[in-house]
């Protein structure tokens, strides 16, 4: 709703409905999760594509969460592929305690570069989806992709049976997943408590 695509979740209006993606709200939660595994966290870097208007909401939410946690954030901004090397160089110089990545098409396309950088700098990192952790990222927290697909199918079914999109409330995710790469944690010298690992939906070793 923050992007202006619908009037409200309950009454989207127009010809749009579907599933909300809580990137902004979950970005703040991801920072809280990082604080759990890096108790001394005081400075974090946020890598994000400023050319994507939706990311501004996530940045503001993350800033608010950081203030509440007593964490100072460094905004590492990219707008196109050539910007990544400069952002990496700046982070290597500033030495933040953690890296939080706001996902969109640009950062997702360059995830190998981002993951390799975090590993090289021994930087605890937090991402959005399971694929980041499978490829070597430390952690990811977000809504369940399989659950999202199942719920999307129900929208398709109702619309094919005559329902108008404007009459179907936009649904928010209800199931969230946490993924941890234990091999990466060991590689960067981070000890993750067993109690935390027990909460993970999947641990990669």
Secondary structure, DSSP 8 states (H G I E B T S, - for coil): -TTSSSS-SS---TT---B---HHHHHHHHHHHHHHH-TT--EEEEEEETTSHHHHHHHHHHHHHHHHHT-EEEEEEESSTTHHHHHHHHHHHH--SEEEE--SHHHHHTHHHHHHHHHHTT-EEEESSHHHHHTT-SEEEEE-HHHHHHHHHHHHHHHHTT--GGGS--B----EEEEEEHHHHHHTT----HHHHHH-SEEE-
